[in-house]
Amino acid sequence: MGRYLSIITVNISAFSMMFGVGLIVALLPRKVMDLSGSVASVGYLASAFALTFVMLQIPIGNLSDKYGFKPFLAGGYFLCSLAGLVYYHAHSASMIFWGRMLQGIGEVPIWALGPALLSIQFPRQKGRFMGLYNAAMHAGLAAGSTGGIFITRFWQSNEPFLLFAGLSLSSGVLITLCVNPVRAESRQMTQYVRAGNVRTLLASPANRIILAGILLYGAGYGIFITLVPGFLIGVRNATQGAIGLFFGLFYIAIGVSQAAAGPYSDIKGRKPAMVGGLSLAAAGLAAFGACSGSWIIGLLTIAALGMGAFCVAAMALLNDTVPGSLKGTVSCAFYFFWGAGYFCGPLVLGRFGQAGYWQSGFWLLALLFMLELIICAVVLKSSPADMGMVPGSVVRK
């Protein structure tokens, strides 16, 4: 019963806090544009967040494997609450960026350690429960984004940032009170790799292919939540209501596809889910730049469906490659590469936008997804047991 109480608690906490994130993420691009006077500067929202998010992944992963997941998970929620207070009092773009860096620190354990905890508690259904956890997070983001359309009619100032702070605080308290302490296995068999030796993951060509796809997925995610709304506002003259709809559909698509692709990958294998997801992402991105009206949001939603499917299958596959003693480390390694892409992607595409080549930039991103698709389809094998396992590691079936 204890592990089911834990999964209910971590999912409720993730949904609640991410509701607040969804509420404020639709407001931050406009706020930064108003304070800085630049569309391209919106890309720094992703980069400021990713800077701290990437830097602390591996240290937090190693420490959580040693000391347990619960204190880091609760602490992440408390730091996000503090970030909400920074946003509330911000009177310059630089303060917003400082708040995003603090939020990046707080979200390290929320994104990475929740799936790690579930992979230990449900080793034979990790794809299913990882997918459900990620779906809960994105359901919260979607609810916050769409709910923000109505909330901002009543709150015209900075009150949504206070709501985000309160939701994050309550989630941290809930984790503290209701989640049982969970730690990775303390003993390792002699054939297991050393904890924290992330270089071992890169020793396999198959793992390098997967991590390259995760890097690309992070770039696409960062672009979607920063530069795409900036593009829609500044180039296509979209209303704030349309931006809220875009965010809501984006998060719904990511969550639904992860909830579906997770159990599918448990049964059919990781590769089919990864390849199918990359196909949808490439197709949606290639087509949306040349369209107008409601077609744009529809094609972006198709791309988001593909990105979500690839994400959960790749996460479960990497988790397959390590023993229980390294679940925190490998989960944080996933988000290390995701965060690196999240940091670099908006900066690179922002340069295309500044030069007036938005459409070319989106086509380049679609081409990269297509190349990753071809490499995965040709090089990776279908069986998880054959896909670049860490030497000497054990997959628990």
Backbone torsions as a table, in degrees:
resi	resn	phi	psi	omega
1	MET	NA	-32.2	-176.3
2	GLY	-62.1	-39.9	-178.3
3	ARG	-71.3	-30.2	176.8
4	TYR	-72.8	-34.0	172.8
5	LEU	-63.3	-38.8	178.9
6	SER	-63.5	-45.0	-177.6
7	ILE	-67.4	-37.1	176.1
8	ILE	-64.0	-42.9	-178.3
9	THR	-65.9	-46.8	-177.5
10	VAL	-66.6	-32.7	178.3
11	ASN	-72.6	-41.4	177.2
12	ILE	-64.2	-43.3	179.9
13	SER	-62.6	-44.2	179.9
14	ALA	-63.5	-44.1	179.1
15	PHE	-60.7	-46.2	-176.3
16	SER	-62.1	-50.6	-179.0
17	MET	-65.1	-40.9	-178.7
18	MET	-70.9	-22.4	170.0
19	PHE	-58.8	-44.8	177.9
20	GLY	-65.4	-38.5	177.2
21	VAL	-62.9	-44.9	178.9
22	GLY	-61.2	-33.2	178.8
23	LEU	-66.9	-42.7	-174.5
24	ILE	-89.1	-23.1	-174.8
25	VAL	-68.5	-28.1	176.3
26	ALA	-75.6	-19.3	-179.8
27	LEU	-90.9	-29.1	-173.8
28	LEU	-64.3	-42.6	178.7
29	PRO	-57.6	-44.9	179.1
30	ARG	-65.2	-39.1	-179.2
31	LYS	-64.5	-43.2	178.5
32	VAL	-66.1	-41.6	178.1
33	MET	-61.9	-39.9	179.2
34	ASP	-66.6	-38.5	-177.4
35	LEU	-79.6	-29.9	-176.0
36	SER	-105.8	-23.0	-177.8
37	GLY	74.0	20.1	-176.0
38	SER	-136.1	134.3	174.2
39	VAL	-72.2	-42.6	-176.4
40	ALA	-62.0	-29.4	-178.5
41	SER	-66.4	-16.2	178.0
42	VAL	-61.0	-30.9	179.2
43	GLY	-59.7	-25.4	179.3
44	TYR	-69.6	-17.1	174.8
45	LEU	-59.7	-45.0	178.2
46	ALA	-69.5	-41.6	-174.9
47	SER	-69.2	-38.3	177.8
48	ALA	-63.9	-42.4	176.8
49	PHE	-62.7	-46.8	-173.8
50	ALA	-70.1	-26.4	-178.3
51	LEU	-56.5	-54.1	179.8
52	THR	-77.4	-32.4	179.6
53	PHE	-60.4	-40.0	-179.3
54	VAL	-76.7	-45.5	-173.5
55	MET	-59.2	-33.9	-172.8
56	LEU	-100.0	1.8	-177.8
57	GLN	-59.7	-57.7	-174.1
58	ILE	-65.7	-45.2	176.7
59	PRO	-57.7	-44.2	-179.1
60	ILE	-68.6	-36.7	176.8
61	GLY	-61.6	-46.1	178.9
62	ASN	-63.6	-44.6	-178.6
63	LEU	-66.1	-37.6	180.0
64	SER	-68.1	-34.6	175.6
65	ASP	-64.2	-30.6	-177.5
66	LYS	-86.1	-42.3	-171.6
67	TYR	-110.3	-7.7	179.6
68	GLY	108.5	157.3	-173.7
69	PHE	-85.0	-32.5	-169.5
70	LYS	-58.3	-49.6	-177.1
71	PRO	-63.9	-34.4	179.4
72	PHE	-72.9	-37.3	179.3
73	LEU	-65.2	-46.7	178.3
74	ALA	-64.4	-43.0	179.5
75	GLY	-61.2	-33.7	177.7
76	GLY	-61.7	-41.7	178.3
77	TYR	-64.9	-39.4	-179.9
78	PHE	-65.5	-38.1	177.5
79	LEU	-66.8	-37.1	177.2
80	CYS	-64.7	-34.9	175.7
81	SER	-61.6	-41.4	177.7
82	LEU	-64.8	-37.9	177.8
83	ALA	-61.4	-37.6	177.7
84	GLY	-60.9	-36.2	177.4
85	LEU	-68.6	-34.7	176.0
86	VAL	-62.9	-45.5	178.3
87	TYR	-59.8	-40.1	-177.3
88	TYR	-61.4	-37.8	-176.2
89	HIS	-95.7	2.9	-174.5
90	ALA	-71.4	132.5	175.9
91	HIS	-124.6	13.0	176.6
92	SER	-150.4	158.7	178.7
93	ALA	-62.3	-34.3	-178.5
94	SER	-63.4	-36.6	177.7
95	MET	-66.0	-36.5	176.5
96	ILE	-61.8	-43.2	-179.2
97	PHE	-66.4	-36.5	175.7
98	TRP	-64.0	-40.3	176.6
99	GLY	-63.2	-38.4	178.1
100	ARG	-64.7	-36.5	177.4
101	MET	-65.0	-41.0	177.4
102	LEU	-65.9	-40.5	177.4
103	GLN	-63.7	-35.8	177.2
104	GLY	-60.6	-40.2	176.8
105	ILE	-63.1	-45.9	-176.9
106	GLY	-65.1	-34.1	-175.5
107	GLU	-83.1	-8.6	175.9
108	VAL	-53.5	-59.4	-178.9
109	PRO	-69.4	-29.3	-177.9
110	ILE	-65.2	-44.5	179.7
111	TRP	-75.6	-43.3	-169.4
112	ALA	-89.5	-41.6	-170.7
113	LEU	-83.8	-23.4	173.7
114	GLY	-59.8	-53.3	176.1
115	PRO	-60.9	-36.3	179.1
116	ALA	-63.4	-43.5	178.1
117	LEU	-59.7	-44.0	-178.1
118	LEU	-69.7	-32.7	179.7
119	SER	-66.2	-29.2	177.1
120	ILE	-78.6	-40.0	-178.1
121	GLN	-75.1	-28.7	-178.1
122	PHE	-131.9	67.6	-172.8
123	PRO	-64.2	-28.0	-178.8
124	ARG	-88.9	-9.1	179.9
125	GLN	-130.8	34.8	-174.4
126	LYS	-62.0	-38.0	178.8
127	GLY	-60.4	-43.3	179.9
128	ARG	-61.1	-50.6	-173.7
129	PHE	-77.9	-30.9	170.5
130	MET	-62.8	-43.4	179.2
131	GLY	-62.8	-40.7	179.0
132	LEU	-65.9	-40.0	178.4
133	TYR	-63.3	-48.3	178.4
134	ASN	-64.1	-34.5	176.9
135	ALA	-65.6	-39.4	177.6
136	ALA	-61.7	-40.8	178.4
137	MET	-62.8	-46.2	-176.8
138	HIS	-76.4	-25.7	171.5
139	ALA	-64.1	-40.4	175.7
140	GLY	-63.6	-43.0	177.5
141	LEU	-60.7	-42.7	179.9
142	ALA	-65.8	-44.5	179.9
143	ALA	-63.1	-39.8	178.6
144	GLY	-67.0	-39.2	-179.2
145	SER	-66.9	-46.9	179.9
146	THR	-73.9	-37.6	177.3
147	GLY	-64.9	-28.0	179.0
148	GLY	-63.2	-25.8	177.8
149	ILE	-59.8	-37.2	-178.4
150	PHE	-89.2	-37.7	-178.1
151	ILE	-63.1	-40.4	-177.5
152	THR	-70.2	-11.7	173.6
153	ARG	-71.0	-26.3	-179.2
154	PHE	-101.1	-31.8	179.0
155	TRP	-108.3	102.0	-176.5
156	GLN	-93.9	-6.2	-177.1
157	SER	-109.8	-134.8	-174.9
158	ASN	-98.9	13.4	-176.3
159	GLU	-59.6	-35.0	178.4
160	PRO	-57.3	-29.7	178.7
161	PHE	-69.4	-32.4	174.7
162	LEU	-68.7	-37.5	177.0
163	LEU	-62.9	-41.9	176.8
164	PHE	-59.3	-43.8	179.4
165	ALA	-62.5	-42.1	-179.3
166	GLY	-67.8	-40.8	178.8
167	LEU	-65.2	-40.0	178.3
168	SER	-64.1	-42.7	178.8
169	LEU	-62.0	-45.4	-179.2
170	SER	-65.0	-34.3	177.4
171	SER	-66.0	-40.8	177.5
172	GLY	-62.6	-40.1	178.0
173	VAL	-65.1	-40.9	-179.8
174	LEU	-63.0	-42.9	177.1
175	ILE	-61.5	-44.0	-178.4
176	THR	-60.7	-38.6	-173.9
177	LEU	-86.9	-30.5	-166.1
178	CYS	-116.4	-15.8	-176.7
179	VAL	-92.4	129.0	176.0
180	ASN	-70.8	141.5	177.2
181	PRO	-59.3	128.3	179.2
182	VAL	-129.3	131.8	179.0
183	ARG	-134.8	149.7	177.3
184	ALA	-63.5	161.7	-179.5
185	GLU	-54.6	132.7	-177.5
186	SER	-81.3	-23.5	-179.6
187	ARG	-104.6	140.4	178.2
188	GLN	-121.1	138.5	173.5
189	MET	-69.4	157.8	-173.2
190	THR	-62.5	-25.0	-178.6
191	GLN	-82.9	-5.4	179.9
192	TYR	-75.9	152.1	177.3
193	VAL	-74.8	160.1	178.4
194	ARG	-69.4	143.1	177.4
195	ALA	-61.4	135.5	177.2
196	GLY	86.0	-3.4	-178.8
197	ASN	-85.2	74.2	-176.4
198	VAL	-66.5	-23.8	179.0
199	ARG	-59.7	-25.8	178.5
200	THR	-62.3	-35.5	177.5
201	LEU	-61.4	-35.7	-177.3
202	LEU	-79.9	-9.0	-179.0
203	ALA	-68.8	-25.1	-178.8
204	SER	-92.0	128.7	176.4
205	PRO	-58.3	-37.1	179.7
206	ALA	-63.7	-42.2	178.6
207	ASN	-66.3	-34.4	177.0
208	ARG	-64.1	-37.1	177.0
209	ILE	-64.4	-44.3	-179.6
210	ILE	-64.2	-44.5	-179.0
211	LEU	-67.3	-31.9	174.7
212	ALA	-64.2	-39.2	176.2
213	GLY	-65.7	-37.3	177.0
214	ILE	-64.8	-40.7	175.3
215	LEU	-57.9	-44.6	179.8
216	LEU	-67.0	-39.8	176.5
217	TYR	-60.7	-42.3	177.5
218	GLY	-62.2	-39.9	177.9
219	ALA	-62.3	-44.5	179.0
220	GLY	-63.8	-40.7	-179.9
221	TYR	-62.8	-47.0	179.5
222	GLY	-62.0	-39.7	178.7
223	ILE	-65.5	-40.1	-177.7
224	PHE	-63.8	-38.5	-174.2
225	ILE	-93.9	-1.2	178.6
226	THR	-125.4	-65.4	-173.3
227	LEU	-76.5	-33.2	177.7
228	VAL	-61.5	-49.3	175.3
229	PRO	-62.9	-35.4	175.7
230	GLY	-62.4	-40.7	177.2
231	PHE	-63.9	-44.5	-179.0
232	LEU	-65.3	-37.0	179.5
233	ILE	-74.6	-51.4	-171.5
234	GLY	-80.7	-28.7	-175.7
235	VAL	-107.2	-41.7	-177.6
236	ARG	-100.6	4.0	174.7
237	ASN	57.4	41.2	179.3
238	ALA	-72.1	148.9	177.3
239	THR	-82.8	166.2	177.1
240	GLN	-63.8	-32.6	176.0
241	GLY	-63.8	-40.2	177.7
242	ALA	-65.4	-35.8	178.4
243	ILE	-67.5	-41.2	176.4
244	GLY	-61.8	-40.1	177.0
245	LEU	-63.7	-42.8	178.4
246	PHE	-58.7	-48.6	-180.0
247	PHE	-61.3	-43.5	-179.4
248	GLY	-60.3	-46.9	179.9
249	LEU	-67.3	-35.9	178.6
250	PHE	-61.2	-49.1	-177.5
251	TYR	-70.0	-36.8	176.5
252	ILE	-61.9	-44.3	-178.6
253	ALA	-63.5	-44.5	178.5
254	ILE	-61.0	-46.6	-177.3
255	GLY	-66.4	-46.1	-179.0
256	VAL	-62.7	-44.0	-178.1
257	SER	-66.6	-34.8	178.4
258	GLN	-71.1	-40.5	177.6
259	ALA	-62.4	-32.8	179.9
260	ALA	-84.5	-43.1	-174.9
261	ALA	-73.3	-27.3	-179.9
262	GLY	-59.4	-60.1	178.1
263	PRO	-65.2	-31.6	176.8
264	TYR	-60.5	-41.8	-179.5
265	SER	-70.2	-27.7	174.7
266	ASP	-63.9	-34.7	-174.2
267	ILE	-93.1	-48.4	-172.7
268	LYS	-95.8	-12.1	-177.5
269	GLY	107.8	158.8	-176.3
270	ARG	-74.6	-37.2	-173.1
271	LYS	-60.2	-48.3	180.0
272	PRO	-57.0	-40.4	179.0
273	ALA	-66.4	-40.1	179.7
274	MET	-65.2	-46.9	-177.7
275	VAL	-66.2	-42.7	177.5
276	GLY	-62.2	-41.2	179.1
277	GLY	-64.7	-43.1	178.2
278	LEU	-62.9	-35.4	178.8
279	SER	-62.2	-47.4	179.5
280	LEU	-64.9	-40.7	-179.9
281	ALA	-62.2	-46.2	-179.1
282	ALA	-64.4	-42.9	-177.9
283	ALA	-65.6	-45.5	-179.3
284	GLY	-63.9	-42.7	-179.8
285	LEU	-68.2	-37.0	-178.4
286	ALA	-66.8	-31.7	-173.2
287	ALA	-92.5	-28.2	-167.3
288	PHE	-70.1	-32.2	-175.4
289	GLY	-64.0	-25.2	-177.9
290	ALA	-94.6	0.5	-176.8
291	CYS	-106.0	172.6	178.9
292	SER	-141.2	171.4	177.2
293	GLY	66.8	-147.7	-176.7
294	SER	-67.4	-19.3	178.0
295	TRP	-60.2	-33.7	-177.9
296	ILE	-60.0	-51.8	-177.7
297	ILE	-65.8	-36.2	178.0
298	GLY	-62.5	-43.8	-179.9
299	LEU	-70.1	-36.6	175.8
300	LEU	-64.3	-34.8	177.6
301	THR	-66.7	-38.7	175.9
302	ILE	-61.3	-44.7	177.8
303	ALA	-61.2	-39.1	179.4
304	ALA	-65.7	-37.4	175.8
305	LEU	-57.6	-44.4	179.7
306	GLY	-66.2	-40.9	-179.9
307	MET	-63.2	-40.6	179.8
308	GLY	-65.0	-41.7	179.1
309	ALA	-62.9	-44.1	178.3
310	PHE	-62.4	-41.1	-175.6
311	CYS	-58.4	-54.4	-173.7
312	VAL	-69.1	-35.0	178.2
313	ALA	-68.1	-41.5	178.7
314	ALA	-67.1	-38.4	178.4
315	MET	-63.4	-45.8	179.7
316	ALA	-65.6	-36.8	179.7
317	LEU	-64.3	-45.8	177.3
318	LEU	-62.6	-38.7	178.3
319	ASN	-62.9	-31.5	177.4
320	ASP	-63.5	-23.8	-170.4
321	THR	-85.7	-3.2	-176.7
322	VAL	-130.9	157.9	176.2
323	PRO	-75.6	175.2	-178.2
324	GLY	-60.1	-26.5	-177.5
325	SER	-72.8	-7.8	-176.8
326	LEU	-123.2	17.1	-176.3
327	LYS	-63.9	-40.0	177.8
328	GLY	-65.8	-41.8	-178.8
329	THR	-64.3	-46.4	-176.3
330	VAL	-70.2	-33.4	176.9
331	SER	-65.7	-40.2	177.1
332	CYS	-70.9	-31.2	174.9
333	ALA	-62.9	-39.7	175.5
334	PHE	-55.2	-50.4	-176.7
335	TYR	-77.3	-16.6	171.0
336	PHE	-63.3	-47.9	179.4
337	PHE	-71.9	-38.7	175.2
338	TRP	-58.7	-45.9	-178.6
339	GLY	-66.5	-34.9	177.2
340	ALA	-62.2	-42.0	176.1
341	GLY	-67.5	-39.1	178.7
342	TYR	-61.6	-34.1	179.2
343	PHE	-74.3	-46.7	-171.3
344	CYS	-83.0	-35.5	-174.2
345	GLY	-56.3	-53.8	179.7
346	PRO	-62.5	-32.7	178.6
347	LEU	-65.3	-44.3	-178.8
348	VAL	-67.7	-48.7	-179.2
349	LEU	-68.0	-29.6	175.7
350	GLY	-61.3	-33.1	176.0
351	ARG	-65.1	-41.2	176.2
352	PHE	-60.3	-43.3	-179.3
353	GLY	-64.1	-40.9	178.7
354	GLN	-61.8	-32.1	179.3
355	ALA	-85.7	-1.5	178.6
356	GLY	86.3	18.6	-177.0
357	TYR	-116.6	49.5	-179.6
358	TRP	-56.6	-49.2	-175.4
359	GLN	-62.7	-39.8	178.0
360	SER	-63.2	-37.6	178.6
361	GLY	-63.8	-43.3	178.5
362	PHE	-67.5	-35.6	176.7
363	TRP	-66.2	-36.6	176.9
364	LEU	-63.2	-42.6	178.2
365	LEU	-61.7	-42.1	177.9
366	ALA	-62.3	-39.3	179.1
367	LEU	-63.5	-40.1	178.7
368	LEU	-65.0	-39.7	175.5
369	PHE	-62.9	-38.4	179.4
370	MET	-66.1	-41.0	178.0
371	LEU	-63.2	-42.3	177.1
372	GLU	-62.4	-39.6	177.7
373	LEU	-59.3	-47.7	-177.9
374	ILE	-63.6	-43.5	-179.1
375	ILE	-64.4	-44.5	179.0
376	CYS	-62.0	-43.0	-177.7
377	ALA	-66.4	-35.0	-175.0
378	VAL	-87.4	-41.7	-169.5
379	VAL	-91.7	-45.1	-174.3
380	LEU	-74.1	143.4	176.4
381	LYS	-88.3	161.5	-174.3
382	SER	-76.4	-32.1	-175.8
383	SER	-82.0	127.2	177.5
384	PRO	-55.6	-30.8	-178.6
385	ALA	-69.3	-17.3	-178.5
386	ASP	-104.4	-1.1	-169.2
387	MET	-95.8	69.0	170.7
388	GLY	69.4	43.8	179.6
389	MET	-65.3	145.9	173.5
390	VAL	-60.6	132.4	-177.6
391	PRO	-52.6	126.0	176.8
392	GLY	80.0	2.2	-178.7
393	SER	-79.5	167.9	-176.6
394	VAL	-124.8	132.0	173.7
395	VAL	-98.0	125.8	-179.8
396	ARG	-87.7	125.1	-176.3
397	LYS	-107.8	NA	NA
